[in-house]
């Protein structure tokens, strides 16, 4: 069957873009996280929607699983071929199709990367930018939108799925559909006022279709940019501080962080706040608004803004931030994973304490932090653990810490983000059974042969 | 703990109360109000000065009797628990700048140049000006004077003797020199003015960078190519602790053909660069100071804005550059004149 599969895939995309070789299958069997490898039968790289459609039809015919993959950087093993089959690597579909500078959106192919769009905008539309996640630049826009990612404009624009304006999707049955305005209009300006079908593909971990195009919102790229770092020592005050800072609605990004390294940072709670403006006067005005919002804490001398001379700010204004990558290499050996849990802001203190307790219990190097989503509407609280992939004990320890963190996050009221398989099962346990049943019915309708990334979101 | 060197009788008999009357940031209705506030400070009573002080060090220079008014004020702030900046800001910086104990013995020779805790500045020590020099650097030899801005005399008392001991034990003790060239104006202030006032013994001879450059320019006089340019100078807070060096700077400028253009906010009327008020969470005041200062600089038509203090340069450098002035350290300007 595998030989037949490879031969038929070669007919669709050409022999250069299919592999059934052990080396490739090994590389595609895992990501950088702790999930064990799952080896696919084949890897294929289509060039356009038509080829994706043909591959999906073939998979249906042969009853072979299909796992769509962007850059494979999700860290929670969502692009592993749990039941074998085809890994459908989208990286060749990487065109920036159109940028609308007036309505501020871009339409890109499903494999276009964050770095490519950033570079494209810098060259052709320097007045615009998109929300970059703190992932390597090769991470794809579609992948990040589909996992409800967040990034450097998430206080301004919400999660990346909130910034989605429309999609072209190859359904598991092979049909190509569009969601959002682009299903009616030549423009990709948004998802209203139609029934919003985009939700059928967001957060489903590639079990409902393959995104071949998407529209995303763009934002003004300001000439003047600045960062503030607000420091306190009391986790219980963080929800109110975040609420007050976001109430000014001038920040683009807000990322609390708590880390035992460097030594001076241990025990302090920081909030990095990035904001921009067209003029220095506007920038100062925005700074003053944010400072005034937390003046009560400053006057009580229990929190304040770290004095940062301009030359020291550059590091904090880098997008994506290099800090997480630096932490990821803490233990060397190339292992890094984190639990990001989406939760309400008021759970910050509980999440912080849970993270500290787990890190201590499992003796793992940690970095705790969050990205505020929307004007203080929720946050992605992350518990990051570095480990040495070459050290089995270290991997086990990190894995156990992650599982404990998922449990703690759910207990607090949060929901593990881009959940790996065990976390998916934990979520399902807590989920309203009718909701889970509906998910199953939707999948059955969309994917009668159950070929799309099977093994995910199942009991 | 040794008390600050200070004589209350001097203030009682003072006719001018210059320490407060000359203050550029706090106003007094008349000399009697200033005197009353000063006596409150001296007696350990509450005074609005303790909370309003910008900690610019200037009163140290204004006092004609060298009665250490600023050091005493900081002492009172700490005694009363008056925090000029929020506690986490102070505490975190205390940790950032703490000695790491990572110092190792190093053979030093020639002029030994103390770069304080700023490794990023060691590149400044180059060329003919610093021929044969050895640099020493790190938080284990940090001068710690910055705690004057944060009501932390106790830290100065605790850490400065340790730093001095490190400088001696790890560097100077087994070298052929007992002199330490302070690249950082604040270090010189620490090892002279602060050490004297706080009763801290300094076993080496601190040399101010200006004295060093001035001497070197005598040696290198044939290499000097006068820059023939107008400059403005940003005098830092720490230079209030060694005002005599300001005249040496004039000699340096004269030797290299730099015209220090008179302006309102130079010399005794120098303005704070704005960095410390930002740490005190007084950004709007800092903005005002920066505007006032730079507008004053621009009004005299200079080419260079010359900095003594690296922190002033970090704080103001970008702003002055955007306004068309070239920011340089004194050492850089001298090196330009030496054709380097």
Interface residues (C-beta under 8 A of the other chain):
Chain A: X231 X232 X233 X263 X264 X265 X268 X284 X287 X288 X291 X297 X298 X301 X302 X303 X304 X305 X306 X307 X309 X310 X311 X312
Chain B: X83 X85 X86 X87 X88 X89 X91 X92 X95 X96 X98 X275 X276 X278 X279 X281 X283 X284 X287 X311 X314 X315 X317 X318 X319
